[in-house]
Amino acid sequence: MQLPKINIPKKYLKIGAWVLGVFLLLFLSVGVYAYSKREALLKKMMAKAIAKADKDYGLKIKIGSAGFTGLSAVNMKDISVVPKDRDTLSTINDITVAVKLFPLLFGDVKLSEINLDQGKLNIVLRDSITNIDFILKRKKKDSTTTKSKVNLGDLASDLLNEVFYKIPDDMEIKNFVMNLNDNDTASLKFKTSATIDDGKLTSNIVVNDTTVTWHVNGKLNPGKKRLNVMFFADGTKFELPKYLEQKLHTKLSFDTATTEMKDADYSGDDYKISGAWSIKNLTINQKRISSADIVVPDAKIDADVLIGENFISLDSTSTVFLKNASVHPYLKYTLSPNKIYEMKINAEEQDAQAIFDAFPVGLFESLEGIKVQGKLKYNLDFYLDTSIPDSVKFESTLTPTNFKIVKWGKNDLQKINSDFVYTPYEYGKPMRDITIGPSNPNFTRLEDISPNFKNAILTSEDPSFYRHKGFVEESIRKSIAVNFKEKRFKRGGSTISMQLVKNVFLSRQKTLARKVEEILIVWLIENNRLISKQRMLEVYFNIIEMGQNVYGIGEASRHYFGKSPSELSVGEGIFLANIVPKPKAAMYKFMSDGSLKSYLYPWFNFIGNTMARRGLTLSDTSGYGFYNVRLREGLRQYLLPDSVVIDTNKIEADEEEIMPPGGMQDKSKNLFDRLFGGAKKDTVTKAPTKTTDTVKTKKQLRQERREQRRKEKENGDES
């Protein structure tokens, strides 16, 4: 189909030509005027910027000379930036900056070229004062004056645009030195030269005037928000300087690391950043993670980050690769109206050996060299709304398919099925070797241990021991809720299985790696039925610490009461269960006459009533043997006078101990310690009111003695 011709009268064409000509003439006139006045405009803009920096940040900026060297390039010499009452922050001898003209028509300042010759950036720390604290002051001012709600997605977009707008197409930096001076006792220096030639970045960074040279090389495409950059060092590993190692208490090095941004744009209402990060031969040593060097030969993550109005998340489309194993993580942090933490991990069914081979070298020492068959699948689902912490969600499932252990690693996980030697540690030092077997006169078979002790321990430590497979999700879930509300590690979720593995197979160093290794070994033992429940409990009762250099129920029953384990009464069993979480405080629980201090009475009632409800003992209204517990006479000489007040909270505990309900908490530990300390509580659902260890009055002592005599008389009449 042929469109009809449109005939425009000549007079209209002439009018249009005149209008266009007038606009072009006006534009040209404005351009010529602006060009003639640009030096004056430049000085006016510079004066305004200098005044604003002084007013908003307290920065004194001086510029020796400034002028145009081309149509859009400005050259400045002898620049200095000095914060008020602080050391000089920066000096630049000579710099030329050019901007792109077309974006200026739309109000965007995009750099086309930067040339810098000789400059310095000095960060000075003196005690609590630094010459960059003006940034924090400005942020604080902004936070108090801004009332409008900020959309995080829009903020991320604006910040990213600002960063990419400032990346020039061409750049040459010569002799730019970055210094960090810390109290004049330590310093860090980077001498940098860098170029960008049509988007290709090359750099040389000399560290601390040594022979070590870092490189940050790659391709930059700021217009499309793309980059691909590699970090490496000449002829050696890229590693943290000594100063940063000391500050971070971390050693870190790698062969190469790459970061790639593939795209950054809106996806619906959310701002989406897609990229990839990879690293080769990463070596890290951080005592909170592991006591040994951890080596990651090859790791990569393909990530999609979503930033919404009030949240930031790592999308489930992301994939982490460790050698031949892969996992899909999902992380989300919502800021308002309530803070919400979400985490999901989905490791699709894959070769089990590939998963074990993917573990970083040095992370799980006892499992190194293990050979397995079959497949494994893992899923984790965690959700915590901080406004309703009791509703926290925690589900963790490791599903095997035809899984089988073919060869042990460094540790034989079945070694405790026969006699073995156990070496307890205190404060990182071995105490003595203890044979777990009949050759040790204190070793006690499970059937020779009083049910009173067994039932008290299971009730207080792990009520579902015979039913679970090493873990109690509900206990862990409740522990998370309680610890979050208390803002400290008050309750743990460790089972007897976990405590046993920790003591027999692992070092006592409290690290994140050791905690994860503990979980893995428990799963291997319980789900592959490597050790029976009866044998696990028997070994646990024979290695458990129950006092200063007192280990196992055989030693403990004779030490405190001069009895064999089979003779323990209900009260003695409950007492021994009470000291398990904090054994070194045991002797401070007795009065000088060998009777128990009154603050333990609620504990006895609580555990005793729980046992009675479960049919493990008879109901008792007088404390379940509390008044009948007596320390043997040979130990009473070591007891303190009743007038001495002991704060048992300050008694140094085992590195991972917390107290049971009504007990004591080591408040000196930091948050990391409390999060990863293997607490020894399972699932006693409700604790009695916490009490303190105080001196009893004379009236209280008289009342207790009268009550004791009354009970003894009643018992005598009955007999």
MARTIMAR-169821 format. One line per 2 residues: number of its first residue (from 1); their letters; for each residue x, y, z of C-alpha. Coordinates in steps of 0.5 Angstrom, whole numbers. Example, Ala and Ser with C-alpha at 12.3 -4.5 7.8 and 13.67 -1.06 7.14 Angstrom:
1	as	25:-9:16 ~ 27:-2:14
END
This chain:
1	mq	0:0:0 ~ 3:7:-2
3	lp	2:13:3 ~ -1:19:0
5	ki	4:25:-1 ~ 3:31:3
7	ni	5:37:0 ~ 7:43:5
9	pk	6:50:3 ~ 13:53:2
11	ky	11:59:6 ~ 11:54:12
13	lk	17:51:10 ~ 20:58:10
15	ig	17:60:17 ~ 20:53:20
17	aw	27:55:17 ~ 27:62:20
19	vl	25:59:27 ~ 30:54:27
21	gv	35:59:25 ~ 33:63:31
23	fl	34:58:36 ~ 41:56:33
25	ll	43:63:33 ~ 41:64:40
27	fl	44:57:42 ~ 51:59:39
29	sv	50:66:42 ~ 49:63:49
31	gv	55:58:48 ~ 60:64:45
33	ya	58:68:52 ~ 58:62:56
35	ys	65:61:53 ~ 67:68:54
37	kr	65:68:61 ~ 67:61:63
39	ea	73:63:67 ~ 69:68:71
41	ll	64:62:72 ~ 69:57:74
43	kk	71:62:80 ~ 64:63:82
45	mm	63:55:82 ~ 69:54:86
47	ak	68:59:91 ~ 61:56:92
49	ai	64:49:93 ~ 69:52:98
51	ak	64:55:102 ~ 60:49:102
53	ad	65:45:104 ~ 67:49:110
55	kd	60:50:112 ~ 58:43:112
57	yg	64:39:113 ~ 69:44:117
59	lk	74:43:111 ~ 79:48:109
61	ik	80:48:101 ~ 86:52:98
63	ig	87:52:90 ~ 93:55:88
65	sa	91:56:81 ~ 85:54:76
67	gf	83:55:69 ~ 81:51:63
69	tg	85:48:58 ~ 80:46:53
71	ls	73:46:52 ~ 71:42:58
73	av	78:41:61 ~ 80:44:68
75	nm	87:44:71 ~ 88:46:78
77	kd	95:46:82 ~ 97:46:89
79	is	91:44:92 ~ 90:42:100
81	vv	85:40:104 ~ 85:41:111
83	pk	79:39:116 ~ 78:44:122
85	dr	83:43:128 ~ 86:36:124
87	dt	92:34:120 ~ 92:35:113
89	ls	88:30:109 ~ 90:31:102
91	ti	95:35:97 ~ 95:35:90
93	nd	100:38:86 ~ 97:38:79
95	it	90:35:76 ~ 86:36:70
97	va	79:34:70 ~ 75:34:64
99	vk	67:33:63 ~ 62:30:58
101	lf	58:36:55 ~ 52:32:53
103	pl	50:29:59 ~ 51:37:62
105	lf	45:39:58 ~ 41:34:63
107	gd	44:36:69 ~ 49:30:70
109	vk	56:31:71 ~ 60:25:68
111	ls	68:25:67 ~ 71:24:61
113	ei	78:25:63 ~ 83:25:69
115	nl	90:27:69 ~ 93:27:76
117	dq	101:28:78 ~ 103:27:85
119	gk	98:27:90 ~ 97:25:97
121	ln	92:22:102 ~ 93:22:109
123	iv	89:19:114 ~ 91:20:121
125	lr	89:17:128 ~ 91:20:134
127	ds	87:16:140 ~ 80:17:139
129	it	81:23:134 ~ 82:22:126
131	ni	82:27:121 ~ 76:24:117
133	df	71:24:123 ~ 68:30:119
135	il	65:25:115 ~ 61:22:121
137	kr	59:29:124 ~ 56:30:117
139	kk	52:23:117 ~ 50:25:124
141	kd	47:32:122 ~ 44:29:116
143	st	40:23:120 ~ 37:28:125
145	tt	35:33:120 ~ 32:28:115
147	ks	25:26:116 ~ 23:23:109
149	kv	23:16:108 ~ 29:13:104
151	nl	27:8:99 ~ 33:3:99
153	gd	33:1:92 ~ 33:9:89
155	la	39:10:94 ~ 43:4:91
157	sd	41:7:84 ~ 43:14:86
159	ll	50:12:89 ~ 52:7:84
161	ne	50:12:79 ~ 55:17:82
163	vf	60:12:83 ~ 60:10:75
165	yk	59:17:73 ~ 66:19:76
167	ip	70:13:72 ~ 73:17:67
169	dd	74:14:60 ~ 81:16:60
171	me	85:17:66 ~ 93:17:68
173	ik	95:18:75 ~ 102:18:77
175	nf	105:18:84 ~ 99:18:88
177	vm	101:16:95 ~ 96:14:101
179	nl	98:14:108 ~ 95:11:114
181	nd	98:14:121 ~ 96:10:127
183	nd	98:14:133 ~ 105:15:130
185	ta	107:8:132 ~ 104:4:126
187	sl	103:6:119 ~ 101:4:112
189	kf	103:6:105 ~ 100:5:98
191	kt	104:9:92 ~ 99:8:86
193	sa	100:9:79 ~ 94:7:75
195	ti	91:8:68 ~ 85:8:64
197	dd	85:7:56 ~ 79:7:53
199	gk	76:3:59 ~ 82:-2:60
201	lt	84:-1:67 ~ 92:-2:69
203	sn	95:-1:76 ~ 101:-1:80
205	iv	101:-1:88 ~ 107:-1:92
207	vn	106:-3:99 ~ 110:0:104
209	dt	116:2:100 ~ 117:-6:99
211	tv	118:-10:93 ~ 111:-12:94
213	tw	107:-10:88 ~ 99:-10:88
215	hv	95:-10:81 ~ 88:-8:80
217	ng	87:-9:73 ~ 81:-10:68
219	kl	75:-7:64 ~ 71:-2:66
221	np	64:0:62 ~ 61:5:66
223	gk	56:7:61 ~ 53:0:62
225	kr	55:-1:69 ~ 59:-6:68
227	ln	66:-8:70 ~ 71:-14:71
229	vm	77:-13:75 ~ 82:-18:78
231	ff	86:-17:84 ~ 93:-20:84
233	ad	101:-19:86 ~ 107:-20:83
235	gt	111:-26:84 ~ 107:-28:90
237	kf	101:-28:94 ~ 96:-22:95
239	el	96:-22:102 ~ 94:-17:108
241	pk	100:-12:110 ~ 102:-13:117
243	yl	98:-7:120 ~ 92:-10:118
245	eq	93:-17:120 ~ 94:-14:127
247	kl	88:-10:127 ~ 83:-15:124
249	ht	87:-21:128 ~ 87:-24:121
251	kl	91:-27:116 ~ 89:-27:109
253	sf	92:-28:102 ~ 90:-31:95
255	dt	93:-32:89 ~ 88:-28:85
257	at	81:-25:86 ~ 76:-23:81
259	te	70:-19:81 ~ 65:-18:76
261	mk	59:-13:75 ~ 54:-16:69
263	da	48:-11:70 ~ 45:-6:75
265	dy	38:-4:73 ~ 31:-4:76
267	sg	27:-10:76 ~ 20:-8:77
269	dd	20:-4:84 ~ 27:-7:86
271	yk	34:-5:84 ~ 38:-11:82
273	is	45:-12:81 ~ 48:-18:78
275	ga	55:-20:78 ~ 60:-26:80
277	ws	66:-26:85 ~ 71:-32:85
279	ik	78:-33:89 ~ 83:-38:88
281	nl	87:-41:93 ~ 85:-37:99
283	ti	88:-38:106 ~ 85:-35:112
285	nq	87:-35:119 ~ 82:-33:124
287	kr	82:-35:131 ~ 75:-35:132
289	is	74:-39:125 ~ 79:-44:126
291	sa	86:-45:130 ~ 89:-47:123
293	di	90:-44:116 ~ 84:-45:112
295	vv	85:-46:105 ~ 80:-45:99
297	pd	83:-48:93 ~ 77:-45:88
299	ak	71:-41:90 ~ 66:-37:86
301	id	59:-34:87 ~ 54:-32:81
303	ad	50:-27:85 ~ 43:-23:84
305	vl	43:-18:89 ~ 36:-15:90
307	ig	35:-8:94 ~ 28:-6:95
309	en	24:0:99 ~ 26:-3:106
311	fi	30:-9:104 ~ 36:-12:101
313	sl	37:-19:99 ~ 41:-24:96
315	ds	36:-28:91 ~ 35:-35:91
317	ts	38:-35:84 ~ 45:-34:86
319	tv	49:-40:86 ~ 56:-42:91
321	fl	61:-46:88 ~ 66:-50:92
323	kn	70:-55:87 ~ 65:-59:84
325	as	59:-58:90 ~ 54:-52:89
327	vh	49:-49:94 ~ 44:-44:93
329	py	43:-39:98 ~ 38:-34:100
331	lk	39:-28:105 ~ 34:-22:106
333	yt	35:-17:111 ~ 28:-13:112
335	ls	29:-6:116 ~ 22:-4:117
337	pn	17:-3:120 ~ 20:-9:124
339	ki	27:-12:123 ~ 27:-19:120
341	ye	32:-24:118 ~ 31:-29:113
343	mk	36:-35:111 ~ 35:-41:106
345	in	40:-46:104 ~ 38:-51:98
347	ae	44:-56:96 ~ 40:-60:91
349	eq	42:-67:91 ~ 49:-69:89
351	da	55:-73:90 ~ 56:-74:97
353	qa	64:-75:96 ~ 64:-68:92
355	if	61:-65:98 ~ 66:-67:103
357	da	72:-66:98 ~ 69:-59:98
359	fp	70:-57:105 ~ 76:-52:105
361	vg	83:-55:108 ~ 84:-55:115
363	lf	77:-53:117 ~ 74:-60:119
365	es	81:-64:121 ~ 78:-70:124
367	le	74:-71:117 ~ 80:-70:112
369	gi	81:-76:108 ~ 74:-79:109
371	kv	71:-83:103 ~ 64:-84:102
373	qg	59:-86:97 ~ 52:-84:95
375	kl	48:-77:95 ~ 46:-72:100
377	ky	41:-66:100 ~ 41:-60:105
379	nl	35:-55:106 ~ 35:-50:111
381	df	30:-45:113 ~ 31:-39:118
383	yl	26:-34:119 ~ 26:-29:125
385	dt	21:-23:126 ~ 25:-19:131
387	si	18:-16:134 ~ 15:-23:135
389	pd	22:-27:137 ~ 18:-33:140
391	sv	15:-35:133 ~ 22:-36:130
393	kf	22:-41:125 ~ 28:-46:124
395	es	28:-52:120 ~ 35:-56:118
397	tl	35:-63:114 ~ 40:-67:111
399	tp	37:-72:107 ~ 42:-78:105
401	tn	41:-83:99 ~ 45:-89:99
403	fk	50:-86:103 ~ 55:-90:106
405	iv	62:-89:110 ~ 67:-92:106
407	kw	74:-90:109 ~ 75:-86:116
409	gk	79:-79:116 ~ 84:-78:121
411	nd	79:-80:127 ~ 75:-87:127
413	lq	68:-85:129 ~ 67:-92:132
415	ki	73:-92:137 ~ 69:-91:143
417	ns	65:-98:141 ~ 71:-101:145
419	df	76:-99:150 ~ 79:-92:149
421	vy	83:-87:153 ~ 80:-80:154
423	tp	84:-74:155 ~ 80:-68:158
425	ye	83:-61:157 ~ 82:-55:162
427	yg	84:-48:159 ~ 87:-51:153
429	kp	92:-56:157 ~ 91:-64:158
431	mr	90:-66:165 ~ 91:-73:165
433	di	89:-80:161 ~ 83:-84:163
435	ti	82:-91:161 ~ 74:-92:159
437	gp	74:-99:160 ~ 74:-104:166
439	sn	81:-103:167 ~ 80:-97:170
441	pn	77:-98:177 ~ 72:-92:177
443	ft	69:-94:170 ~ 62:-96:171
445	rl	57:-100:166 ~ 51:-96:164
447	ed	47:-102:168 ~ 51:-100:174
449	is	49:-93:175 ~ 43:-91:179
451	pn	37:-89:175 ~ 36:-83:180
453	fk	42:-80:177 ~ 41:-83:170
455	na	34:-80:170 ~ 36:-73:173
457	il	41:-72:168 ~ 37:-74:162
459	ts	31:-69:165 ~ 36:-63:165
461	ed	40:-64:160 ~ 37:-68:154
463	ps	30:-71:155 ~ 29:-74:148
465	fy	36:-77:148 ~ 33:-84:146
467	rh	28:-81:141 ~ 32:-76:137
469	kg	38:-77:132 ~ 43:-72:135
471	fv	39:-66:134 ~ 32:-63:137
473	ee	30:-57:132 ~ 25:-55:137
475	si	30:-54:142 ~ 35:-50:138
477	rk	29:-46:135 ~ 27:-44:143
479	si	34:-43:144 ~ 35:-38:138
481	av	28:-34:141 ~ 31:-34:148
483	nf	38:-32:147 ~ 35:-26:142
485	ke	30:-23:147 ~ 36:-24:153
487	kr	41:-21:148 ~ 46:-26:151
489	fk	47:-33:150 ~ 43:-36:156
491	rg	40:-42:153 ~ 43:-47:148
493	gs	41:-53:144 ~ 46:-58:145
495	ti	44:-65:146 ~ 48:-71:150
497	sm	50:-73:143 ~ 53:-66:141
499	ql	57:-66:148 ~ 60:-73:147
501	vk	62:-71:140 ~ 65:-65:143
503	nv	69:-68:148 ~ 71:-75:145
505	fl	73:-73:138 ~ 74:-65:138
507	sr	79:-60:141 ~ 76:-56:146
509	qk	78:-49:142 ~ 72:-45:141
511	tl	71:-44:134 ~ 66:-43:129
513	ar	69:-49:125 ~ 69:-54:131
515	kv	62:-52:132 ~ 60:-54:125
517	ee	65:-60:125 ~ 61:-62:131
519	il	54:-62:128 ~ 57:-66:122
521	iv	60:-72:126 ~ 54:-72:130
523	wl	50:-73:124 ~ 55:-78:121
525	ie	54:-82:128 ~ 47:-82:129
527	nn	44:-83:122 ~ 49:-88:120
529	rl	48:-92:127 ~ 55:-92:128
531	is	54:-92:136 ~ 48:-95:140
533	kq	45:-90:144 ~ 46:-94:150
535	rm	54:-94:149 ~ 54:-86:148
537	le	50:-85:154 ~ 55:-90:158
539	vy	61:-86:155 ~ 58:-80:157
541	fn	57:-81:164 ~ 64:-84:165
543	ii	68:-78:162 ~ 63:-72:164
545	em	67:-67:168 ~ 64:-66:175
547	gq	69:-62:179 ~ 76:-60:180
549	nv	80:-65:176 ~ 73:-70:177
551	yg	71:-74:171 ~ 66:-79:170
553	ig	60:-81:175 ~ 65:-86:178
555	ea	70:-81:181 ~ 64:-76:182
557	sr	60:-81:187 ~ 66:-83:191
559	hy	68:-76:191 ~ 62:-72:194
561	fg	59:-78:197 ~ 63:-84:199
563	ks	58:-88:195 ~ 59:-92:189
565	ps	54:-90:183 ~ 49:-95:184
567	el	48:-93:191 ~ 46:-85:189
569	sv	39:-83:192 ~ 34:-78:188
571	ge	37:-72:192 ~ 44:-74:190
573	gi	43:-75:183 ~ 39:-69:182
575	fl	45:-65:185 ~ 50:-68:181
577	an	46:-66:175 ~ 46:-59:177
579	iv	53:-59:177 ~ 54:-61:170
581	pk	54:-55:167 ~ 59:-51:171
583	pk	63:-57:175 ~ 68:-52:178
585	aa	62:-49:182 ~ 60:-55:186
587	my	64:-54:193 ~ 61:-47:193
589	kf	54:-50:193 ~ 55:-53:200
591	ms	54:-50:207 ~ 60:-51:212
593	dg	56:-57:215 ~ 56:-61:209
595	sl	48:-59:207 ~ 46:-56:201
597	ks	45:-48:200 ~ 38:-46:200
599	yl	38:-43:193 ~ 38:-50:190
601	yp	31:-52:193 ~ 27:-49:187
603	wf	32:-53:182 ~ 31:-59:186
605	nf	23:-58:186 ~ 23:-56:178
607	ig	27:-63:176 ~ 24:-67:181
609	nt	17:-65:179 ~ 19:-66:172
611	ma	21:-73:173 ~ 15:-75:177
613	rr	11:-72:172 ~ 14:-77:167
615	gl	14:-83:172 ~ 21:-83:173
617	tl	21:-82:181 ~ 15:-81:186
619	sd	12:-75:187 ~ 15:-71:193
621	ts	13:-65:197 ~ 19:-63:200
623	gy	24:-62:195 ~ 26:-69:192
625	gf	31:-71:197 ~ 34:-64:198
627	yn	35:-64:205 ~ 38:-71:205
629	vr	44:-69:201 ~ 50:-69:205
631	lr	57:-68:203 ~ 62:-73:206
633	eg	66:-71:212 ~ 73:-71:209
635	lr	71:-66:204 ~ 68:-61:209
637	qy	74:-58:212 ~ 75:-55:205
639	ll	68:-51:205 ~ 68:-44:206
641	pd	65:-41:213 ~ 58:-39:212
643	sv	59:-32:213 ~ 63:-32:206
645	vi	59:-29:200 ~ 61:-33:194
647	dt	59:-30:187 ~ 58:-36:183
649	nk	57:-32:177 ~ 65:-30:177
651	ie	67:-37:178 ~ 71:-39:171
653	ad	67:-44:167 ~ 69:-49:162
655	ee	70:-45:155 ~ 63:-47:153
657	ei	59:-48:160 ~ 52:-44:161
659	mp	48:-46:167 ~ 41:-49:167
661	pg	35:-46:169 ~ 36:-42:176
663	gm	43:-43:175 ~ 49:-38:173
665	qd	51:-34:167 ~ 58:-32:165
667	ks	57:-25:163 ~ 64:-24:161
669	kn	64:-27:155 ~ 62:-23:148
671	lf	57:-24:143 ~ 61:-29:139
673	dr	63:-33:145 ~ 56:-34:147
675	lf	53:-35:140 ~ 58:-41:139
677	gg	59:-44:145 ~ 56:-51:146
679	ak	51:-50:151 ~ 49:-56:155
681	kd	41:-55:155 ~ 36:-59:151
683	tv	29:-58:153 ~ 27:-56:160
685	tk	21:-52:158 ~ 20:-47:163
687	ap	25:-45:169 ~ 24:-43:176
689	tk	26:-36:178 ~ 33:-35:178
691	tt	36:-34:185 ~ 43:-32:187
693	dt	48:-35:192 ~ 47:-31:199
695	vk	49:-32:206 ~ 43:-35:210
697	tk	40:-32:216 ~ 40:-35:223
699	kq	33:-36:223 ~ 33:-39:216
701	lr	38:-44:219 ~ 34:-46:225
703	qe	28:-47:221 ~ 32:-52:216
705	rr	34:-56:222 ~ 27:-56:225
707	eq	25:-59:218 ~ 30:-64:218
709	rr	29:-66:225 ~ 22:-67:223
711	ke	23:-71:217 ~ 28:-75:220
713	ke	23:-77:226 ~ 18:-78:221
715	ng	22:-83:217 ~ 24:-87:224
717	de	17:-88:226 ~ 15:-91:219
719	s	21:-96:219
END
